[in-house]
Amino acid sequence: MTMAIGFKDTDRKTSELLEDIIHSIKGEHITLRDLLAMMGESGLLLLCAFLSLPFLFPVSIPGVSTVFGAGIVLISAAITLNRLPWLPQKVADRRLESGKLRPVLERGVKFLRRFDRFFKPRLTGLTAGVMMNRVNGLVLMGAGILLMAPLGLIPFSNTLPGVAILLLAAGISQRDGLVVLGGYVMVVLTIVYFAGLALLAYSAGQSFNVFG
């Protein structure tokens, strides 16, 4: 599909919109295609925020970071190109257990609700215009790639990029440039954290070689 997309301003809080989606989940399984169908093209940012919710807490659900991370990358690519997203069948139709996913999503919404009152239009230069739309899309894509890193058992490896994605998506949709800026900071912190992990792994490997 090559149809252009647009983000509609809304007076409703992000947590309220996400809570509506959670209540719409029926059945034992849910797929990314189902979620996209629920939200429609105007809900791409909302979908990115929704997909970040399971990673706000150190809870591991097998397969979720790969599927949701890939979904965020592809959706953010669509945002960058101002086009509707294309999702490969393997990603779009991967079945996830609703019973395990729903409680984690509900916890994420409760967490987000605490900060809803702080969201308001400000620093709009970071949320308006085609150029910033592409920049924000690229940063969101980078956060999605970081989320897909196979480090789920390491503390905060999913939480940091998950928070970055939530801040970026919520900030853009609520036209809050300060929150978007916070998302940038979280992406940088995630990169620094991953670089530190890589350095520790390299140092441990060198030590093992010395004593081996």
C-alpha positions as CSV (number, residue, x, y, z in Angstrom):
1,M,0.0,0.0,0.0
2,T,1.3,3.5,-0.8
3,M,-1.4,5.6,0.8
4,A,0.0,8.4,2.9
5,I,-0.8,8.5,6.6
6,G,-1.5,11.3,9.0
7,F,-1.6,11.6,12.8
8,K,-4.8,13.1,14.2
9,D,-4.7,15.2,17.3
10,T,-6.8,13.8,20.2
11,D,-8.1,15.2,23.4
12,R,-8.2,11.7,25.0
13,K,-5.3,10.5,27.1
14,T,-3.0,7.9,25.8
15,S,-3.6,5.5,28.7
16,E,-7.4,5.7,28.0
17,L,-6.9,4.8,24.3
18,L,-4.6,1.9,25.2
19,E,-7.0,0.7,27.8
20,D,-9.8,0.6,25.2
21,I,-7.6,-1.6,23.0
22,I,-6.9,-4.0,25.9
23,H,-10.6,-4.4,26.5
24,S,-11.1,-5.2,22.8
25,I,-8.8,-8.2,23.0
26,K,-10.9,-11.3,22.7
27,G,-10.1,-15.0,22.5
28,E,-7.1,-17.0,23.7
29,H,-4.6,-15.6,21.1
30,I,-3.8,-12.3,19.5
31,T,-1.7,-11.4,16.6
32,L,0.0,-8.1,15.4
33,R,-2.3,-8.1,12.4
34,D,-5.3,-8.2,14.8
35,L,-4.0,-5.2,16.7
36,L,-3.3,-3.2,13.6
37,A,-6.8,-3.9,12.4
38,M,-8.3,-2.7,15.7
39,M,-6.4,0.6,15.6
40,G,-6.3,1.4,11.8
41,E,-3.9,3.6,10.0
42,S,-4.4,6.6,12.3
43,G,-3.3,4.5,15.2
44,L,0.2,3.6,14.2
45,L,1.8,5.7,17.0
46,L,-0.8,4.3,19.5
47,L,0.2,0.8,18.3
48,C,3.9,1.5,18.9
49,A,3.0,2.7,22.5
50,F,0.8,-0.4,23.0
51,L,3.6,-2.7,21.9
52,S,6.1,-1.2,24.3
53,L,3.9,-1.9,27.4
54,P,5.1,-5.4,28.1
55,F,8.6,-4.2,28.5
56,L,8.1,-1.6,31.1
57,F,8.6,-4.3,33.8
58,P,11.2,-7.1,33.9
59,V,8.8,-9.7,32.8
60,S,9.8,-12.2,30.1
61,I,7.2,-13.6,27.8
62,P,8.8,-15.9,25.1
63,G,8.8,-14.5,21.6
64,V,7.2,-11.1,22.5
65,S,10.3,-8.9,22.2
66,T,11.1,-10.3,18.8
67,V,7.6,-10.0,17.4
68,F,6.7,-6.7,19.0
69,G,10.2,-5.2,18.3
70,A,10.0,-6.2,14.6
71,G,6.5,-4.7,14.5
72,I,7.7,-1.4,15.9
73,V,10.6,-1.3,13.4
74,L,8.3,-1.9,10.4
75,I,5.7,0.6,11.7
76,S,8.3,3.2,12.4
77,A,9.7,2.7,8.9
78,A,6.2,3.4,7.6
79,I,6.0,6.5,9.8
80,T,9.4,7.7,8.4
81,L,8.2,7.1,4.8
82,N,4.7,8.4,5.5
83,R,3.2,5.2,4.2
84,L,1.0,2.4,5.6
85,P,3.2,-0.4,7.0
86,W,3.9,-3.7,5.4
87,L,4.2,-6.6,7.8
88,P,5.6,-10.0,6.8
89,Q,3.3,-12.9,7.5
90,K,5.6,-14.5,10.0
91,V,5.6,-11.3,12.1
92,A,2.0,-10.3,11.5
93,D,0.4,-13.7,12.2
94,R,2.5,-14.9,15.1
95,R,0.0,-16.0,17.7
96,L,0.6,-14.8,21.3
97,E,-1.3,-16.0,24.3
98,S,-3.8,-13.3,25.4
99,G,-4.0,-14.6,28.9
100,K,-0.3,-14.0,29.5
101,L,-0.1,-10.8,27.6
102,R,-3.2,-9.0,28.9
103,P,-2.1,-8.7,32.6
104,V,1.3,-7.2,31.5
105,L,-0.4,-4.7,29.2
106,E,-2.8,-3.7,32.1
107,R,0.2,-3.1,34.4
108,G,1.8,-0.9,31.7
109,V,-1.4,1.2,31.3
110,K,-1.6,1.7,35.1
111,F,2.0,2.8,35.0
112,L,1.4,5.2,32.1
113,R,-1.7,6.7,33.8
114,R,0.4,8.1,36.6
115,F,2.1,10.4,34.0
116,D,-0.8,11.3,31.8
117,R,-1.4,14.6,33.6
118,F,2.1,15.7,32.6
119,F,1.5,15.4,28.8
120,K,0.6,18.6,27.1
121,P,1.5,20.4,23.8
122,R,4.9,22.0,24.1
123,L,8.2,22.2,22.2
124,T,6.1,21.5,19.2
125,G,9.1,21.9,16.9
126,L,10.0,18.4,17.8
127,T,6.6,17.0,16.8
128,A,5.5,19.0,13.7
129,G,6.5,18.9,10.1
130,V,7.5,16.3,7.6
131,M,11.2,16.5,8.5
132,M,10.6,15.9,12.2
133,N,8.2,13.2,11.4
134,R,11.0,11.3,9.5
135,V,13.5,12.0,12.3
136,N,11.2,10.7,15.0
137,G,10.4,7.7,12.8
138,L,14.1,6.9,12.5
139,V,14.7,7.2,16.2
140,L,11.6,5.1,16.9
141,M,13.0,2.5,14.5
142,G,16.3,2.5,16.2
143,A,14.6,1.9,19.6
144,G,12.7,-1.0,18.0
145,I,15.9,-2.6,16.8
146,L,17.4,-2.2,20.3
147,L,14.4,-3.9,21.7
148,M,14.9,-6.9,19.4
149,A,18.5,-7.5,20.7
150,P,18.7,-11.0,22.2
151,L,19.4,-9.8,25.7
152,G,16.0,-10.5,27.3
153,L,17.5,-12.2,30.4
154,I,19.7,-9.2,31.2
155,P,18.1,-6.7,33.5
156,F,16.8,-3.5,31.8
157,S,17.8,-4.7,28.3
158,N,14.2,-4.6,27.2
159,T,12.9,-2.0,29.7
160,L,15.2,0.9,28.5
161,P,14.2,0.7,24.8
162,G,10.6,0.0,25.8
163,V,10.4,3.2,27.8
164,A,12.0,5.1,24.9
165,I,9.4,3.8,22.5
166,L,6.6,4.7,24.8
167,L,7.9,8.2,25.4
168,L,8.4,8.8,21.6
169,A,5.0,7.4,20.6
170,A,3.1,9.1,23.3
171,G,5.0,12.4,22.9
172,I,4.4,12.5,19.2
173,S,0.7,11.7,19.5
174,Q,0.1,14.2,22.3
175,R,2.3,16.8,20.5
176,D,4.6,17.0,23.6
177,G,8.1,17.7,22.4
178,L,9.5,17.5,25.9
179,V,8.3,13.9,26.2
180,V,9.8,13.2,22.7
181,L,13.1,14.6,24.0
182,G,12.9,12.3,26.9
183,G,12.5,9.4,24.4
184,Y,15.7,10.6,22.6
185,V,17.5,10.5,26.0
186,M,16.3,7.0,26.7
187,V,17.6,5.8,23.3
188,V,21.0,7.2,24.1
189,L,21.0,5.6,27.5
190,T,20.1,2.3,26.0
191,I,23.0,2.5,23.5
192,V,25.4,3.4,26.4
193,Y,24.0,0.5,28.5
194,F,24.4,-2.0,25.6
195,A,27.9,-0.7,24.9
196,G,28.8,-1.2,28.5
197,L,27.5,-4.8,28.4
198,A,29.6,-5.4,25.3
199,L,32.7,-4.0,27.0
200,L,32.1,-6.1,30.0
201,A,31.7,-9.2,27.9
202,Y,34.8,-8.4,25.9
203,S,36.8,-7.8,29.1
204,A,35.5,-11.1,30.6
205,G,36.6,-12.9,27.4
206,Q,40.1,-11.4,27.6
207,S,40.4,-12.4,31.2
208,F,39.3,-15.9,30.4
209,N,41.9,-16.1,27.7
210,V,44.7,-14.9,30.0
211,F,43.9,-17.4,32.7
212,G,43.1,-20.2,30.3
